[in-house]
Amino acid sequence: MPEKNIEVEIRSFISKEQYEKLLEFLKENSESVKEDFQETHYFDSEEDLRIQKNNHGAKIWMKKGKIHDDFRKEIEIKINKEDFNKTKDIFSSLGFCTEIMWLRDRKQFNWQDIKVCLDYTKGYGYIIELEKMSSEEEKEKTLNELKQKLRELDIPLTSKEEFEKKFKYYKENWKGLILKK
């Protein structure tokens, strides 16, 4: 059986009203997996290298490819939550600086074998994300499945250009955006 190490995901910006409506729908029609608050640091590295502390632990991870690609190989190492600051210090000592920090409330569900996340990221907005791990051979089929599920939820797919534009703005302004009340 082929290894499922390709993360296939799609996401869309949603309004606060859509978020609340989707939250009610998912509470009634899916399995709630977890609620989480995440602090994530993206480092200024050639690869998409990150560390994250959340309610349940911490991790170091790297994603190959570009940030809004539909398919990316992912390598993840779980660490103790208590070691998060030491990990951040190690990366800093190696010359990596936090390029972006995200503060995100996430509600995760399992809906028809798809990981669905409803996120509110401070200074960035509300997002729905659908994700499924796939093999290299099945990634296009998996992507089409996720797009169909998003249509079933009556949510239009946000273009990569819009995500890139909003990401660029956040990247340049995150410090001020997350300090706002």
ChimeraX commands (.cxc) that place a marker at each C-alpha (Angstrom):
marker #1 position 0.00,0.00,0.00 radius 0.5
marker #1 position 1.44,3.41,-0.95 radius 0.5
marker #1 position 2.59,5.66,1.89 radius 0.5
marker #1 position 0.14,8.45,2.71 radius 0.5
marker #1 position 2.62,11.22,3.44 radius 0.5
marker #1 position 1.17,13.92,1.17 radius 0.5
marker #1 position -0.98,16.47,2.93 radius 0.5
marker #1 position -3.79,17.57,0.60 radius 0.5
marker #1 position -5.64,20.61,1.85 radius 0.5
marker #1 position -7.89,23.36,0.70 radius 0.5
marker #1 position -8.99,26.40,2.61 radius 0.5
marker #1 position -11.25,29.39,2.31 radius 0.5
marker #1 position -11.72,32.63,4.13 radius 0.5
marker #1 position -15.16,32.77,5.71 radius 0.5
marker #1 position -17.15,35.41,7.55 radius 0.5
marker #1 position -17.87,35.26,11.27 radius 0.5
marker #1 position -21.47,34.37,10.39 radius 0.5
marker #1 position -20.37,31.50,8.12 radius 0.5
marker #1 position -18.01,30.33,10.87 radius 0.5
marker #1 position -20.85,30.18,13.40 radius 0.5
marker #1 position -23.17,28.40,10.94 radius 0.5
marker #1 position -20.47,25.85,10.04 radius 0.5
marker #1 position -19.67,25.32,13.71 radius 0.5
marker #1 position -23.29,24.40,14.41 radius 0.5
marker #1 position -23.45,22.12,11.35 radius 0.5
marker #1 position -20.24,20.31,12.30 radius 0.5
marker #1 position -21.30,19.90,15.93 radius 0.5
marker #1 position -24.44,18.13,14.69 radius 0.5
marker #1 position -23.00,16.16,11.75 radius 0.5
marker #1 position -19.44,15.20,12.60 radius 0.5
marker #1 position -17.14,14.01,15.35 radius 0.5
marker #1 position -15.53,16.76,17.38 radius 0.5
marker #1 position -11.82,15.94,17.63 radius 0.5
marker #1 position -10.41,18.83,19.66 radius 0.5
marker #1 position -10.43,22.50,20.44 radius 0.5
marker #1 position -7.06,24.11,20.55 radius 0.5
marker #1 position -5.21,27.36,20.98 radius 0.5
marker #1 position -2.01,27.41,18.94 radius 0.5
marker #1 position 1.04,29.66,18.97 radius 0.5
marker #1 position 3.01,28.96,15.81 radius 0.5
marker #1 position 6.34,30.43,14.75 radius 0.5
marker #1 position 7.40,30.29,11.09 radius 0.5
marker #1 position 11.16,30.65,10.74 radius 0.5
marker #1 position 13.08,32.58,8.12 radius 0.5
marker #1 position 14.47,29.48,6.45 radius 0.5
marker #1 position 14.66,28.13,2.91 radius 0.5
marker #1 position 12.13,25.43,3.79 radius 0.5
marker #1 position 8.78,26.00,5.51 radius 0.5
marker #1 position 10.10,25.31,9.03 radius 0.5
marker #1 position 7.86,25.89,12.05 radius 0.5
marker #1 position 7.41,25.21,15.73 radius 0.5
marker #1 position 4.10,25.21,17.55 radius 0.5
marker #1 position 2.86,25.12,21.10 radius 0.5
marker #1 position -0.78,24.20,21.66 radius 0.5
marker #1 position -3.09,22.96,24.40 radius 0.5
marker #1 position -1.97,19.37,23.89 radius 0.5
marker #1 position 1.79,19.63,23.38 radius 0.5
marker #1 position 4.27,21.06,20.95 radius 0.5
marker #1 position 5.95,20.13,17.68 radius 0.5
marker #1 position 8.59,20.98,15.15 radius 0.5
marker #1 position 7.61,20.52,11.55 radius 0.5
marker #1 position 8.61,21.23,8.04 radius 0.5
marker #1 position 6.51,21.28,4.90 radius 0.5
marker #1 position 8.10,20.92,1.48 radius 0.5
marker #1 position 6.88,23.17,-1.31 radius 0.5
marker #1 position 5.26,26.58,-1.21 radius 0.5
marker #1 position 2.96,27.74,1.56 radius 0.5
marker #1 position -0.37,27.60,-0.31 radius 0.5
marker #1 position 0.34,24.56,-2.48 radius 0.5
marker #1 position -2.43,21.97,-2.61 radius 0.5
marker #1 position 0.03,19.12,-1.98 radius 0.5
marker #1 position 3.01,19.13,0.35 radius 0.5
marker #1 position 5.18,16.53,1.97 radius 0.5
marker #1 position 5.17,17.03,5.72 radius 0.5
marker #1 position 7.75,15.99,8.31 radius 0.5
marker #1 position 6.70,16.38,11.96 radius 0.5
marker #1 position 8.37,15.76,15.33 radius 0.5
marker #1 position 6.30,15.96,18.49 radius 0.5
marker #1 position 8.00,17.43,21.55 radius 0.5
marker #1 position 6.99,18.14,25.13 radius 0.5
marker #1 position 5.11,21.39,25.59 radius 0.5
marker #1 position 7.59,22.28,28.33 radius 0.5
marker #1 position 10.43,22.13,25.76 radius 0.5
marker #1 position 8.87,24.67,23.39 radius 0.5
marker #1 position 10.90,27.67,24.61 radius 0.5
marker #1 position 14.13,25.66,24.64 radius 0.5
marker #1 position 13.39,24.57,21.06 radius 0.5
marker #1 position 12.78,28.18,20.08 radius 0.5
marker #1 position 16.12,29.10,21.72 radius 0.5
marker #1 position 17.94,26.35,19.78 radius 0.5
marker #1 position 16.57,27.59,16.45 radius 0.5
marker #1 position 17.43,31.16,17.41 radius 0.5
marker #1 position 20.99,30.12,18.33 radius 0.5
marker #1 position 21.27,28.47,14.90 radius 0.5
marker #1 position 20.39,31.79,13.28 radius 0.5
marker #1 position 16.69,31.24,12.59 radius 0.5
marker #1 position 14.44,34.14,13.50 radius 0.5
marker #1 position 10.68,34.11,13.84 radius 0.5
marker #1 position 9.48,35.50,10.54 radius 0.5
marker #1 position 5.79,35.24,11.44 radius 0.5
marker #1 position 3.88,34.29,14.55 radius 0.5
marker #1 position 0.27,33.10,14.46 radius 0.5
marker #1 position -2.17,33.01,17.37 radius 0.5
marker #1 position -5.02,30.73,16.40 radius 0.5
marker #1 position -8.13,29.25,17.98 radius 0.5
marker #1 position -8.88,25.99,16.16 radius 0.5
marker #1 position -11.86,23.68,16.31 radius 0.5
marker #1 position -11.17,20.36,14.60 radius 0.5
marker #1 position -13.72,17.84,13.39 radius 0.5
marker #1 position -13.77,14.53,11.55 radius 0.5
marker #1 position -16.45,14.82,8.88 radius 0.5
marker #1 position -16.87,11.92,6.47 radius 0.5
marker #1 position -13.19,10.89,6.91 radius 0.5
marker #1 position -11.99,14.44,6.29 radius 0.5
marker #1 position -10.21,16.62,8.83 radius 0.5
marker #1 position -12.14,19.89,8.98 radius 0.5
marker #1 position -10.76,22.82,10.92 radius 0.5
marker #1 position -12.57,26.02,11.74 radius 0.5
marker #1 position -10.01,28.64,12.66 radius 0.5
marker #1 position -9.96,32.13,13.99 radius 0.5
marker #1 position -6.46,33.57,13.68 radius 0.5
marker #1 position -5.90,36.87,15.43 radius 0.5
marker #1 position -5.24,39.63,12.92 radius 0.5
marker #1 position -5.88,37.30,9.98 radius 0.5
marker #1 position -9.49,36.18,10.15 radius 0.5
marker #1 position -11.80,33.18,9.93 radius 0.5
marker #1 position -10.87,30.19,7.78 radius 0.5
marker #1 position -12.23,26.75,7.03 radius 0.5
marker #1 position -9.67,24.11,6.09 radius 0.5
marker #1 position -10.34,20.63,4.73 radius 0.5
marker #1 position -7.43,18.19,4.85 radius 0.5
marker #1 position -6.76,14.59,4.04 radius 0.5
marker #1 position -3.53,12.64,3.88 radius 0.5
marker #1 position -2.92,10.93,0.57 radius 0.5
marker #1 position -0.39,8.98,-1.40 radius 0.5
marker #1 position 1.45,10.59,-4.29 radius 0.5
marker #1 position -0.62,8.48,-6.71 radius 0.5
marker #1 position -3.99,9.53,-5.22 radius 0.5
marker #1 position -3.36,13.23,-4.50 radius 0.5
marker #1 position -5.36,14.64,-7.46 radius 0.5
marker #1 position -8.33,12.41,-6.65 radius 0.5
marker #1 position -8.14,13.48,-3.00 radius 0.5
marker #1 position -7.98,17.16,-3.98 radius 0.5
marker #1 position -11.11,16.80,-6.12 radius 0.5
marker #1 position -12.88,15.07,-3.22 radius 0.5
marker #1 position -12.05,17.96,-0.89 radius 0.5
marker #1 position -13.26,20.54,-3.41 radius 0.5
marker #1 position -16.55,18.66,-3.75 radius 0.5
marker #1 position -16.98,18.59,0.04 radius 0.5
marker #1 position -16.38,22.34,0.24 radius 0.5
marker #1 position -19.09,22.86,-2.40 radius 0.5
marker #1 position -21.43,20.67,-0.30 radius 0.5
marker #1 position -20.85,23.10,2.56 radius 0.5
marker #1 position -21.77,25.97,0.21 radius 0.5
marker #1 position -18.41,27.67,0.71 radius 0.5
marker #1 position -16.59,29.06,-2.34 radius 0.5
marker #1 position -12.92,28.15,-2.63 radius 0.5
marker #1 position -10.72,31.19,-1.97 radius 0.5
marker #1 position -8.19,31.71,-4.74 radius 0.5
marker #1 position -4.49,31.18,-4.11 radius 0.5
marker #1 position -3.93,34.79,-5.21 radius 0.5
marker #1 position -6.22,36.09,-2.47 radius 0.5
marker #1 position -4.47,33.92,0.13 radius 0.5
marker #1 position -1.07,35.10,-1.10 radius 0.5
marker #1 position -2.15,38.75,-0.91 radius 0.5
marker #1 position -3.57,38.41,2.61 radius 0.5
marker #1 position -0.58,36.31,3.74 radius 0.5
marker #1 position 1.86,38.92,2.42 radius 0.5
marker #1 position -0.01,41.68,4.27 radius 0.5
marker #1 position -0.06,39.64,7.49 radius 0.5
marker #1 position 3.64,38.77,7.14 radius 0.5
marker #1 position 4.53,42.45,6.87 radius 0.5
marker #1 position 2.20,43.57,9.68 radius 0.5
marker #1 position 1.73,40.63,12.08 radius 0.5
marker #1 position 3.33,42.26,15.10 radius 0.5
marker #1 position 0.87,45.16,15.04 radius 0.5
marker #1 position -2.07,42.95,14.09 radius 0.5
marker #1 position -1.68,40.51,16.98 radius 0.5
marker #1 position -1.13,43.26,19.53 radius 0.5
marker #1 position -4.48,44.89,18.61 radius 0.5
marker #1 position -7.32,44.17,20.97 radius 0.5
marker link #1:1,2 radius 0.2
marker link #1:2,3 radius 0.2
marker link #1:3,4 radius 0.2
marker link #1:4,5 radius 0.2
marker link #1:5,6 radius 0.2
marker link #1:6,7 radius 0.2
marker link #1:7,8 radius 0.2
marker link #1:8,9 radius 0.2
marker link #1:9,10 radius 0.2
marker link #1:10,11 radius 0.2
marker link #1:11,12 radius 0.2
marker link #1:12,13 radius 0.2
marker link #1:13,14 radius 0.2
marker link #1:14,15 radius 0.2
marker link #1:15,16 radius 0.2
marker link #1:16,17 radius 0.2
marker link #1:17,18 radius 0.2
marker link #1:18,19 radius 0.2
marker link #1:19,20 radius 0.2
marker link #1:20,21 radius 0.2
marker link #1:21,22 radius 0.2
marker link #1:22,23 radius 0.2
marker link #1:23,24 radius 0.2
marker link #1:24,25 radius 0.2
marker link #1:25,26 radius 0.2
marker link #1:26,27 radius 0.2
marker link #1:27,28 radius 0.2
marker link #1:28,29 radius 0.2
marker link #1:29,30 radius 0.2
marker link #1:30,31 radius 0.2
marker link #1:31,32 radius 0.2
marker link #1:32,33 radius 0.2
marker link #1:33,34 radius 0.2
marker link #1:34,35 radius 0.2
marker link #1:35,36 radius 0.2
marker link #1:36,37 radius 0.2
marker link #1:37,38 radius 0.2
marker link #1:38,39 radius 0.2
marker link #1:39,40 radius 0.2
marker link #1:40,41 radius 0.2
marker link #1:41,42 radius 0.2
marker link #1:42,43 radius 0.2
marker link #1:43,44 radius 0.2
marker link #1:44,45 radius 0.2
marker link #1:45,46 radius 0.2
marker link #1:46,47 radius 0.2
marker link #1:47,48 radius 0.2
marker link #1:48,49 radius 0.2
marker link #1:49,50 radius 0.2
marker link #1:50,51 radius 0.2
marker link #1:51,52 radius 0.2
marker link #1:52,53 radius 0.2
marker link #1:53,54 radius 0.2
marker link #1:54,55 radius 0.2
marker link #1:55,56 radius 0.2
marker link #1:56,57 radius 0.2
marker link #1:57,58 radius 0.2
marker link #1:58,59 radius 0.2
marker link #1:59,60 radius 0.2
marker link #1:60,61 radius 0.2
marker link #1:61,62 radius 0.2
marker link #1:62,63 radius 0.2
marker link #1:63,64 radius 0.2
marker link #1:64,65 radius 0.2
marker link #1:65,66 radius 0.2
marker link #1:66,67 radius 0.2
marker link #1:67,68 radius 0.2
marker link #1:68,69 radius 0.2
marker link #1:69,70 radius 0.2
marker link #1:70,71 radius 0.2
marker link #1:71,72 radius 0.2
marker link #1:72,73 radius 0.2
marker link #1:73,74 radius 0.2
marker link #1:74,75 radius 0.2
marker link #1:75,76 radius 0.2
marker link #1:76,77 radius 0.2
marker link #1:77,78 radius 0.2
marker link #1:78,79 radius 0.2
marker link #1:79,80 radius 0.2
marker link #1:80,81 radius 0.2
marker link #1:81,82 radius 0.2
marker link #1:82,83 radius 0.2
marker link #1:83,84 radius 0.2
marker link #1:84,85 radius 0.2
marker link #1:85,86 radius 0.2
marker link #1:86,87 radius 0.2
marker link #1:87,88 radius 0.2
marker link #1:88,89 radius 0.2
marker link #1:89,90 radius 0.2
marker link #1:90,91 radius 0.2
marker link #1:91,92 radius 0.2
marker link #1:92,93 radius 0.2
marker link #1:93,94 radius 0.2
marker link #1:94,95 radius 0.2
marker link #1:95,96 radius 0.2
marker link #1:96,97 radius 0.2
marker link #1:97,98 radius 0.2
marker link #1:98,99 radius 0.2
marker link #1:99,100 radius 0.2
marker link #1:100,101 radius 0.2
marker link #1:101,102 radius 0.2
marker link #1:102,103 radius 0.2
marker link #1:103,104 radius 0.2
marker link #1:104,105 radius 0.2
marker link #1:105,106 radius 0.2
marker link #1:106,107 radius 0.2
marker link #1:107,108 radius 0.2
marker link #1:108,109 radius 0.2
marker link #1:109,110 radius 0.2
marker link #1:110,111 radius 0.2
marker link #1:111,112 radius 0.2
marker link #1:112,113 radius 0.2
marker link #1:113,114 radius 0.2
marker link #1:114,115 radius 0.2
marker link #1:115,116 radius 0.2
marker link #1:116,117 radius 0.2
marker link #1:117,118 radius 0.2
marker link #1:118,119 radius 0.2
marker link #1:119,120 radius 0.2
marker link #1:120,121 radius 0.2
marker link #1:121,122 radius 0.2
marker link #1:122,123 radius 0.2
marker link #1:123,124 radius 0.2
marker link #1:124,125 radius 0.2
marker link #1:125,126 radius 0.2
marker link #1:126,127 radius 0.2
marker link #1:127,128 radius 0.2
marker link #1:128,129 radius 0.2
marker link #1:129,130 radius 0.2
marker link #1:130,131 radius 0.2
marker link #1:131,132 radius 0.2
marker link #1:132,133 radius 0.2
marker link #1:133,134 radius 0.2
marker link #1:134,135 radius 0.2
marker link #1:135,136 radius 0.2
marker link #1:136,137 radius 0.2
marker link #1:137,138 radius 0.2
marker link #1:138,139 radius 0.2
marker link #1:139,140 radius 0.2
marker link #1:140,141 radius 0.2
marker link #1:141,142 radius 0.2
marker link #1:142,143 radius 0.2
marker link #1:143,144 radius 0.2
marker link #1:144,145 radius 0.2
marker link #1:145,146 radius 0.2
marker link #1:146,147 radius 0.2
marker link #1:147,148 radius 0.2
marker link #1:148,149 radius 0.2
marker link #1:149,150 radius 0.2
marker link #1:150,151 radius 0.2
marker link #1:151,152 radius 0.2
marker link #1:152,153 radius 0.2
marker link #1:153,154 radius 0.2
marker link #1:154,155 radius 0.2
marker link #1:155,156 radius 0.2
marker link #1:156,157 radius 0.2
marker link #1:157,158 radius 0.2
marker link #1:158,159 radius 0.2
marker link #1:159,160 radius 0.2
marker link #1:160,161 radius 0.2
marker link #1:161,162 radius 0.2
marker link #1:162,163 radius 0.2
marker link #1:163,164 radius 0.2
marker link #1:164,165 radius 0.2
marker link #1:165,166 radius 0.2
marker link #1:166,167 radius 0.2
marker link #1:167,168 radius 0.2
marker link #1:168,169 radius 0.2
marker link #1:169,170 radius 0.2
marker link #1:170,171 radius 0.2
marker link #1:171,172 radius 0.2
marker link #1:172,173 radius 0.2
marker link #1:173,174 radius 0.2
marker link #1:174,175 radius 0.2
marker link #1:175,176 radius 0.2
marker link #1:176,177 radius 0.2
marker link #1:177,178 radius 0.2
marker link #1:178,179 radius 0.2
marker link #1:179,180 radius 0.2
marker link #1:180,181 radius 0.2
view
